Amino acid sequence: MMRDYLVYAKVREQVFDTGDMDLGSVKFLTPTTLLPLSITVRKSHGTFRMIPPPDPNVQDYLEFMMDNYGIARLNKQTYLPIVGLPENEVDSQPILKKIYQLGGDIGGKNAFRYLVGELVDNIYQHSSFKNALVMAQKYQRKDVMQLCIIDDGITIAGSLRLAGIDLEDDQAIVDALQGASSKKDRERGKGLGTSLKLMMEGYRGKMLVVSGRGAVHYQEGNPIKYRLSDKFKYEGTLISMVIPLIDKEVNVYDYANL
């Protein structure tokens, strides 16, 4: 997943250098690449030219996924096209329902809906975003679903600084996933930590968080931390998860601080 993010970062660098979003060397697009690209497109207001990928199938996929950032063309079997989260959290419920339908409540209704709901709620509670997007893609041959959520808000470290917690961006991600919160009610800070536990121990999946100059990749074993240069930083927060399409039910109470 980190490699997919770096594909985006290199394309973005070319945009700044040449004025073109050159996807001519891109052979495959995942949500981890597509969502930050979509934020860049949204914020550019058409000020640069897009050079499409050479493969017509990848071109079609790119056009379809970015078409109007809406859910009208949802394919319930394999994907949720890029969707913009509304300003009011209450209005996000129809989008969450589409994700639940697509996932088929992987690992059971309680666990999957808690996982998705907490990730979306965290954006509304902490990020102060102007743009936030979500996308999901099933890869049936790999027996996984990739869910990706992104915002252009104040970053995880920026949010914690509001509470007087001053950390480097990579360490801020780790602390937030261990329960640190910018809210006075510290219980609010447990959502991301529970999501991580569910992802790693319940689903045995993978999770990448990129925020500011920090990135942390969680997979088997210890988390891998990255301290990014200005060239590769992201002004906001990206959370990408690879969720195995497991049959067993995951008991959310084994992982949640409820």
KEVEXZA-567270 format. One record per residue: x, z, y of N, C-alpha, C, CB in turn. Coordinates in steps of 0.001 Angstrom, whole numbers, padded with zeros to 6 digits, always signed. Glycine has a CB too. Layout:
KEVEXZA-567270
XZYXZYXZYXZY ...
end
This chain:
KEVEXZA-567270
+000819+000000-001207+000000+000000+000000+000857+000000+001263-000928+001205+000003 +001999+000701+001235+002872+000702+002396+003388-000700+002679+004039+001666+002189 +003653-001439+001633+004112-002822+001808+003038-003655+002509+004474-003454+000439 +001773-003419+002167+000673-004148+002805+000567-003806+004288-000651-003836+002101 +000819-002546+004632+000803-002166+006047+001939-002861+006795+000919-000630+006202 +003103-002952+006181+004252-003583+006838+004014-005075+007065+005521-003377+006002 +003221-005714+006193+002828-007111+006436+002112-007207+007777+001914-007646+005288 +001170-006285+008013+000469-006249+009301+001441-006027+010452-000597-005151+009300 +002333-005042+010312+003232-004687+011409+004120-005864+011797+004094-003485+011022 +004567-006636+010823+005421-007789+011117+004636-008894+011808+006055-008324+009832 +003383-009098+011383+002531-010087+012050+002259-009661+013493+001196-010269+011279 +001990-008381+013694+001735-007871+015046+002955-008074+015934+001353-006379+015003 +004140-007855+015387+005358-008057+016169+005464-009503+016648+006596-007682+015339 +005086-010444+015783+005116-011849+016163+004114-012140+017277+004827-012731+014950 +002969-011454+017243+001976-011639+018305+002582-011290+019659+000722-010774+018040 +003291-010166+019714+003907-009732+020965+005036-010675+021392+004442-008307+020820 +005766-011231+020405+006917-012077+020717+006515-013500+021104+007856-012121+019531 +005513-014056+020385+005180-015471+020545+003804-015739+021105+005297-016150+019251 +002920-014740+021059+001544-014961+021495+000656-015519+020404+001525-015885+022666 +001210-015734+019191+000443-016250+018057+000341-015195+016964+001087-017534+017501 -000820-015086+016331-000945-014287+015123-000692-015221+013956-002353-013591+015018 +000555-015255+013511+000994-016226+012511+000871-015633+011107+002450-016668+012783 -000116-016122+010353-000326-015689+008975+000149-016750+007992-001804-015371+008733 +001017-017654+008482+001466-018774+007674+002271-018390+006450+002265-019677+008503 +002850-017192+006439+003630-016756+005271+002868-015754+004403+004945-016137+005725 +001612-015483+004753+000815-014491+004026+000134-015158+002830-000244-013833+004964 +000388-014624+001649-000173-015214+000424-001383-014453-000095+000885-015264-000656 -001534-013183+000336-002622-012353-000183-002954-011312+000868-002237-011678-001546 -004226-010992+001041-004654-010032+002056-005417-008885+001399-005529-010721+003129 -005009-007673+001688-005704-006488+001212-006325-005759+002401-004740-005554+000432 -007231-004813+002160-007791-004035+003273-006739-003357+004138-008727-002996+002740 -005617-002928+003541-004571-002238+004300-003914-003163+005320-003512-001679+003350 -003930-004454+005065-003435-005435+006037-004551-005893+006972-002827-006646+005313 -005709-006144+006406-006803-006742+007169-007360-005842+008267-007907-007116+006240 -007533-004559+007998-008170-003701+008995-007343-003553+010271-008427-002340+008404 -006042-003256+010195-005289-003206+011451-005213-004556+012148-003896-002698+011193 -005162-005657+011377-005226-006980+011996-006523-007147+012771-005097-008080+010935 -007613-006663+012196-008929-006795+012836-009008-005986+014125-010034-006348+011877 -008406-004787+014121-008361-003993+015353-007582-004748+016430-007715-002602+015089 -006452-005355+016039-005655-006126+016980-006463-007285+017555-004389-006647+016303 -007203-007984+016701-008047-009096+017160-009114-008598+018126-008709-009806+015961 -009757-007501+017792-010804-006946+018649-010277-006609+020041-011402-005699+018008 -009109-006002+020082-008580-005527+021356-007919-006635+022171-007589-004418+021114 -007662-007782+021535-007000-008878+022244-007966-009707+023077-006290-009773+021260 -009267-009679+022695-010298-010455+023395-009922-011941+023463-010511-009899+024819 -009386-012436+022339-009115-013861+022235-007936-014366+023035-010294-014596+022643 -006958-013524+023307-005830-013929+024153-004701-014572+023358-005294-012733+024906 -004795-014641+022031-003753-015294+021256-004372-016227+020226-002856-014255+020570 -003548-017129+019714-003976-018109+018717-003675-017574+017322-003275-019477+018943 -004593-017788+016374-004362-017368+014991-003961-018573+014151-005625-016689+014401 -002821-018466+013489-002369-019477+012540-002761-018979+011152-000807-019740+012651 -003663-019655+010448-004228-019122+009201-003244-019169+008041-005476-019891+008829 -003524-018428+006970-002701-018507+005756-002775-019918+005171-003164-017456+004703 -001736-020338+004445-001718-021708+003907-002713-021948+002780-000347-022033+003413 -003025-020922+002010-003934-021061+000873-005384-021116+001374-003744-019884-000132 -006125-022190+001085-007515-022285+001542-008392-021131+001070-008111-023578+001071 -008130-020629-000124-008919-019507-000630-008682-018242+000194-008583-019244-002100 -007424-018014+000592-007104-016853+001430-007697-017055+002823-005561-016633+001516 -007678-018289+003321-008310-018596+004600-009791-018249+004573-008123-020073+004948 -010475-018678+003507-011919-018411+003380-012189-016920+003308-012494-019107+002135 -011355-016213+002556-011519-014761+002420-011351-014079+003773-010505-014189+001403 -010313-014494+004522-010065-013925+005841-011247-014160+006770-008796-014517+006446 -011750-015383+006802-012872-015716+007684-014116-014934+007305-013165-017215+007636 -014367-014843+006009-015568-014140+005552-015503-012654+005881-015756-014332+004048 -014370-012023+005592-014251-010585+005788-014325-010183+007256-012960-010096+005195 -013860-011072+008151-013829-010728+009558-015035-011275+010323-012556-011239+010176 -015957-011900+009615-017102-012536+010260-018062-011507+010840-017835-013425+009270 -018044-011380+012155-018986-010513+012887-018859-009028+012570-020384-010943+012595 -017860-008648+011769-017657-007237+011451-018972-006578+011044-017043-006501+012650 -019697-007217+010151-021030-006717+009818-021278-006581+008338-022058-007608+010397 -022422-006034+007971-022726-005759+006570-023817-006666+006028-023135-004317+006402 -024277-007644+006824-025384-008480+006391-025028-009289+005146-025803-009410+007512 -023734-009623+004981-023328-010482+003860-022681-009681+002735-022361-011561+004345 -023057-008432+002633-022493-007572+001591-022742-008149+000199-023087-006162+001688 -021688-008231-000584-021798-008548-001995-021712-007220-002747-020676-009565-002460 -022814-006791-003334-022873-005455-003930-021963-005310-005149-024297-005131-004322 -021444-006432-005633-020624-006355-006827-019145-006115-006533-020778-007610-007616 -018628-006694-005450-017178-006679-005293-016650-006230-003941-016669-008009-005560 -017379-006345-002836-016746-006022-001562-017760-005632-000482-015923-007200-001088 -017233-004890+000483-017925-004611+001730-017091-005234+002833-018138-003065+001958 -017562-006300+003488-016792-006899+004583-016515-005883+005682-017536-008104+005164 -015584-006222+006553-015198-005326+007639-016412-004962+008485-014112-005973+008514 -016605-003663+008677-017746-003153+009423-017240-002234+010529-018740-002405+008487 -017748-002404+011732-017421-001511+012827-018292-000276+012793-017569-002221+014158 -017682+000898+012878-018455+002134+012907-019101+002303+014283-017558+003354+012569 -020377+002690+014340-021060+002864+015621-020540+004088+016370-022566+002988+015405 -020838+004147+017658-020370+005267+018478-020972+006588+018030-020703+005023+019939 -022235+006558+017625-022939+007766+017192-022811+007918+015680-024434+007718+017610 -022338+009065+015224-022115+009263+013793-023396+009135+012978-021498+010618+013552 -024510+009553+013533-025792+009463+012802-026077+008017+012408-026960+010021+013663 -025681+007084+013275-025955+005669+013024-025043+005067+011961-025815+004888+014305 -024066+005838+011471-023162+005328+010437-023741+005456+009034-021843+006057+010504 -024853+006141+008884-025405+006391+007546-025710+005120+006756-026660+007205+007667 -026293+004067+007372-026523+002839+006593-025232+002233+006049-027238+001810+007451 -024137+002373+006791-022849+001856+006318-022366+002668+005125-021796+001886+007450 -022499+003988+005216-022091+004838+004090-022884+004492+002838-022278+006325+004438 -024171+004228+002990-025017+003885+001836-024525+002606+001173-026492+003723+002268 -024065+001648+001980-023540+000404+001421-022265+000670+000611-023257-000615+002546 -021432+001577+001107-020208+001919+000365-020565+002607-000944-019284+002830+001214 -021547+003500-000906-021974+004183-002130-022482+003160-003156-023080+005232-001815 -023264+002178-002675-023781+001143-003570-022652+000345-004194-024726+000209-002819 -021689-000035-003361-020577-000833-003858-019775-000061-004897-019672-001263-002705 -019496+001202-004610-018708+002017-005527-019453+002426-006771-018230+003228-004835 -020782+002369-006710-021563+002828-007853-021341+004295-008135-021225+002021-009077 -021042+005050-007041-020784+006486-007171-019732+006772-008240-022080+007229-007503 -018559+006148-008057-017438+006347-008978-017154+007839-009131-016171+005600-008477 -017045+008300-010361-016747+009708-010602-017928+010627-010351-015604+010133-009746 -019112+010045-010175-020307+010862-009937-020696+010864-008463-020076+012297-010416 -021999+011008-008224-022536+010936-006863-021912+011970-005941-024036+011119-006886 -021818+013211-006366-021334+014274-005475-019899+014048-005030-021442+015620-006164 -019021+013718-005968-017603+013559-005627-017380+012346-004739-016759+013435-006896 -017926+011198-005109-017667+009979-004359-018256+010063-002948-018240+008770-005102 -019464+010577-002843-020090+010655-001522-019419+011709-000642-021581+010967-001662 -018922+012760-001240-018169+013738-000460-016882+013101+000052-017855+014998-001307 -016185+012379-000815-014923+011740-000448-015114+010792+000734-014340+010979-001647 -016079+009891+000623-016314+008900+001673-016826+009568+002944-017314+007838+001197 -017784+010480+002786-018383+011137+003942-017385+011931+004754-019486+012036+003501 -016462+012629+004088-015470+013424+004797-014488+012549+005565-014719+014311+003824 -014113+011415+004989-013185+010527+005682-013807+009952+006958-012749+009393+004753 -015065+009553+006862-015753+009014+008037-016010+010116+009057-017080+008345+007631 -016437+011276+008591-016700+012395+009500-015438+012800+010257-017251+013596+008722 -014299+012743+009586-013042+013116+010222-012737+012233+011432-011903+013032+009215 -013067+010944+011327-012857+010033+012452-013693+010460+013653-013204+008589+012051 -014946+010766+013393-015830+011154+014492-015435+012497+015091-017271+011209+014010 -014981+013410+014280-014677+014751+014750-013328+014860+015465-014704+015697+013594 -012379+014003+015116-011002+014227+015567-010346+013096+016341-010176+014517+014412 -010785+011852+016200-009938+010744+016656-010174+010275+018085-010128+009600+015759 -011380+010490+018642-011717+009970+019985-011494+008455+020036-010860+010678+021086 -012028+007738+019074-011774+006303+018945-012614+005461+019905-012042+005863+017525 -012089+004276+020189-012863+003233+020851-013330+002201+019831-012033+002558+021960 -012468+001944+018841-012799+001034+017743-012487+001728+016421-012011-000313+017866 -013399+001632+015477-013166+002158+014129-013826+001204+013142-013729+003625+013970 -013112+000896+012080-013587-000080+011106-013442+000480+009695-012813-001409+011242 -014271-000035+008798-014186+000334+007386-014351-000926+006554-015265+001403+007007 -013688-000957+005405-013770-002097+004493-013528-001602+003074-012742-003209+004879 -014167-002225+002118-013956-001860+000716-013898-003123-000135-015080-000913+000211 -013059-003081-001150-012880-004233-002030-012676-003746-003460-011678-005106-001569 -013462-004287-004383-013267-003996-005803-012369-005059-006414-014625-003929-006553 -011428-004609-007235-010581-005510-008000-010890-005256-009478-009044-005293-007672 -011810-006049-010006-012313-005788-011356-011218-005905-012412-013444-006747-011683 -010294-006841-012241-009248-007010-013243-008302-005820-013282-008467-008279-012974 -008097-005195-012112-007235-004022-012037-008015-002732-012262-006534-003975-010692 -009352-002845-012316-010220-001704-012558-010074-000638-011465-009914-001099-013922 -009979-001095-010204-009859-000181-009079-010716-000678-007910-008379-000037-008650 -010973+000210-006985-011610-000124-005719-010686+000354-004606-013042+000523-005599 -010478-000490-003597-009693-000070-002440-010638+000156-001264-008600-001130-002084 -010553+001345-000698-011359+001721+000458-010412+002014+001611-012273+002956+000146 -010677+001409+002749-009776+001544+003889-010588+001829+005151-008914+000264+004067 -010134+002820+005919-010793+003229+007158-009723+003304+008247-011540+004611+006990 -010046+002795+009434-009052+002754+010505-009702+003052+011852-008354+001382+010542 -008939+003658+012749-009408+003864+014115-008248+003655+015075-010019+005280+014289 -008577+003479+016354-007547+003317+017385-007520+004532+018305-007793+002032+018205 -007730+005707+017721-007837+006941+018491-006505+007593+018812-008679+007907+017756 -006526+008917+018948-005386+009656+019510-004337+010047+018464-005885+010902+020202 -004461+009605+017253-003584+009881+016112-003775+011322+015619-002105+009637+016499 -003329+011565+014401-003455+012904+013813-002599+013899+014587-003044+012890+012320 -001356+013510+014919-000485+014414+015677-001078+014698+017054+000931+013812+015821 -001663+013685+017692-002293+013877+018992-003461+014823+018929-002744+012566+019548 -004231+014734+017863-005357+015638+017677-004885+017079+017499-006190+015204+016474 -003833+017275+016708-003322+018625+016485-002692+019206+017751-002299+018619+015351 -002114+018342+018571-001526+018846+019822-002588+019454+020734-000794+017717+020561 -003804+018965+020653-004891+019537+021445-005146+020995+021065-006171+018715+021263 -004763+021363+019835-004926+022743+019374-003627+023532+019492-005415+022762+017929 -002632+022951+020179-001370+023662+020370-000427+023563+019197-001640+025087+020648 -000679+022621+018269+000189+022436+017105+001026+021185+017349-000643+022316+015771 +002314+021356+017638+003175+020236+018020+004098+019876+016859+004003+020583+019285 +003835+018732+016239+004590+018304+015070+004971+016837+015200+003780+018538+013784 +006036+016439+014509+006335+015021+014379+005190+014350+013625+007697+014796+013648 +004993+013060+013876+003818+012381+013338+003708+012451+011822+003832+010955+013760 +004838+012298+011115+004769+012322+009657+004400+013708+009143+006100+011879+009057 +004970+014756+009747+004648+016111+009318+003227+016487+009702+005631+017105+009918 +002740+015955+010813+001354+016213+011228+000373+015693+010176+001064+015554+012599 +000676+014540+009580-000179+013997+008521-000210+014959+007337+000320+012598+008070 +000968+015415+006917+001052+016332+005774+000276+017612+006057+002523+016664+005450 +000478+018185+007254-000204+019436+007590-001707+019249+007666+000314+019984+008910 -002171+018122+008234-003608+017871+008323-004226+017770+006933-003882+016587+009119 -003486+017178+006007-003984+017051+004644-003870+018359+003862-003231+015954+003921 -003212+019347+004472-003169+020683+003875-004107+021645+004587-001750+021231+003905 -004884+021127+005555-005914+021956+006178-005753+022236+007645-005978+023214+005493 -004655+021811+008287-004508+022028+009722-005571+021236+010461-003093+021628+010205 -006117+021807+011551-007213+021179+012263-007079+021388+013754-008541+021717+011777 -007608+020422+014526-007642+020555+015981-008906+021255+016448-007534+019190+016640 -009809+021553+015512-011068+022209+015856-010919+023729+015807-012188+021755+014906 -011677+024399+016662-011652+025864+016648-012134+026394+015314-012512+026434+017781 -013106+025724+014739-013600+026118+013418-012658+025541+012371-015074+025629+013184 -011778+026341+011832-010758+025854+010910-011350+025277+009630-009807+026968+010567 -012610+025626+009338-013229+025058+008153-013308+023541+008260-014621+025650+007942 -013382+023012+009515-013457+021576+009694-012198+020898+009176-013675+021235+011158 -011110+021632+009157-009846+021027+008759-009684+020848+007269-008731+021840+009264 -010609+021341+006489-010457+021291+005037-010911+019970+004439-011225+022414+004406 -011592+019129+005237-012135+017885+004698-011076+016937+004189-012946+017197+005734 -010042+016682+004978-008992+015762+004551-008222+016309+003363-008038+015480+005697 -007970+017613+003363-007276+018220+002238-008059+018080+000945-007008+019677+002518 -009364+018286+001036-010210+018118-000145-010238+016670-000594-011628+018603+000140 -010288+015744+000379-010270+014326+000032-008996+013973-000717-010400+013462+001290 -007869+014525-000272-006606+014265-000955-006622+014822-002374-005444+014868-000168 -007111+016047-002533-007185+016648-003875-008078+015826-004801-007710+018093-003789 -009227+015424-004274-010137+014596-005074-009448+013302-005499-011426+014278-004281 -008763+012681-004539-008130+011390-004792-007035+011511-005830-007565+010813-003507 -006153+012508-005662-004969+012600-006495-005223+013281-007839-003901+013335-005758 -006024+014350-007822-006224+015131-009048-007511+014753-009774-006242+016614-008721 -008558+014458-009022-009832+014106-009650-009864+012671-010127-010965+014340-008689 -009506+011742-009231-009547+010315-009555-008208+009776-010051-009983+009531-008344 -007127+010517-009765-005769+010069-010098-005496+008696-009471-005576+010008-011642 -005807+008612-008172-005612+007378-007439-004400+007441-006534-006835+007058-006633 -004411+006626-005487-003323+006557-004519-003914+006632-003115-002483+005254-004705 -003132+007122-002167-003615+007278-000803-002465+007080+000175-004264+008662-000607 -002702+006232+001181-001731+006004+002245-002362+006394+003570-001257+004522+002271 -001629+007175+004365-002068+007537+005709-000980+007111+006684-002366+009074+005824 -001352+006294+007669-000437+005877+008728-001043+006328+010044-000188+004321+008711 -000253+007047+010853-000766+007548+012127+000394+007715+013095-001527+008893+011940 +000340+006986+014207+001452+007025+015150+002729+006517+014505+001658+008442+015676 +003792+007305+014607+005067+006927+014009+005241+007518+012604+006212+007376+014906 +004182+008071+012062+004266+008677+010737+003467+007908+009701+003787+010104+010787 +003952+007956+008467+003224+007402+007326+003540+008261+006116+003601+005899+007069 +002529+008536+005314+002719+009312+004094+001969+008609+002969+002223+010791+004271 +002679+008333+001883+002100+007659+000727+002013+008655-000430+002944+006406+000326 +000807+008910-000881+000578+009836-001985+000295+009030-003246-000597+010813-001670 +001075+009287-004266+000833+008723-005587+001343+009741-006595+001534+007318-005767 +001675+009320-007789+002177+010279-008773+003442+010956-008255+002456+009580-010120 +003508+012252-008423+004663+012978-007928+004480+013421-006492+005897+012133-008049 +005594+013687-005814+005555+014190-004445+005226+013075-003459+006889+014839-004080 +004621+013447-002300+004338+012438-001287+005626+011854-000711+003487+013036-000170 +005560+010574-000359+006693+009897+000271+006399+009806+001765+006941+008468-000354 +007265+010419+002597+007067+010413+004046+007941+009333+004684+007392+011805+004651 +007366+008696+005723+008095+007701+006490+008021+008077+007966+007527+006273+006244 +009132+007981+008673+009154+008124+010120+009406+006739+010694+010246+009158+010593 +008390+006157+011301+008403+004749+011670+009030+004516+013043+006995+004200+011650 +009631+003358+013206+010146+002941+014504+008979+002447+015369+011232+001829+014341 +009244+002207+016638+008214+001676+017525+007654+000362+016998+008774+001480+018930 +008499-000408+016352+008081-001717+015841+007002-001595+014773+009277-002465+015276 +007039-000502+013999+006122-000356+012876+005053+000717+013076+006898-000047+011646 +005070+001431+014196+004088+002500+014416+002687+001920+014579+004464+003334+015657 +001687+002794+014385+000294+002384+014608-000361+003369+015567-000499+002312+013261 -000912+002839+016665-001567+003691+017665-002991+004003+017226-001568+003009+019059 -003113+004959+016372-004383+005341+015778-004109+005874+014394-005376+004152+015735 -005091+005810+013517-004923+006314+012154-005532+005350+011146-005560+007703+012010 -004783+005058+010116-005222+004226+008996-005188+005069+007732-004327+002951+008844 -006281+005090+006997-006331+005761+005693-006775+004735+004666-007301+007004+005712 -005931+004508+003670-006225+003536+002624-006118+004211+001264-005268+002319+002711 -007121+003992+000421-007156+004629-000894-007388+003590-001985-008251+005708-000944 -006688+003748-003088-006950+002968-004298-007594+003911-005299-005630+002316-004882 -008861+003645-005616-009665+004548-006437-009912+003909-007799-011010+004888-005737 -009390+004473-008884-009683+003935-010213-011183+004000-010515-008893+004704-011286 -011694+002961-011162-013120+002903-011505-013363+003690-012794-013596+001422-011665 -013267+005003-012666-013357+005878-013844-014813+006084-014257-012691+007242-013557 -015009+006368-015540-016346+006634-016064-016699+008117-016028-016457+006118-017483 -015693+008981-016151-015969+010414-016215-016458+010935-014868-014717+011181-016657 -017208+012025-014911-017690+012641-013683-016662+013635-013162-019044+013335-013916 -016401+013560-011875-015471+014470-011213-016269+015589-010567-014600+013724-010158 -015902+016821-010864-016603+017974-010286-015989+018300-008931-016532+019213-011237 -016701+017981-007849-016168+018176-006505-015818+019633-006236-017166+017690-005475 -016508+020575-006881-016261+022005-006642-014906+022467-007188-017372+022835-007273 -014295+021648-008050-012964+021987-008538-011887+021737-007484-012654+021190-009792 -012247+020954-006461-011253+020537-005474-011624+020902-004039-011047+019058-005568 -012892+021206-003805-013352+021429-002427-013359+022906-002077-014750+020846-002227 -012966+023186-000836-013068+024540-000314-014447+024694+000350-011903+024846+000702 -015466+024809-000478-016848+024841+000015-017373+026268+000108-017757+024011-000894 
end
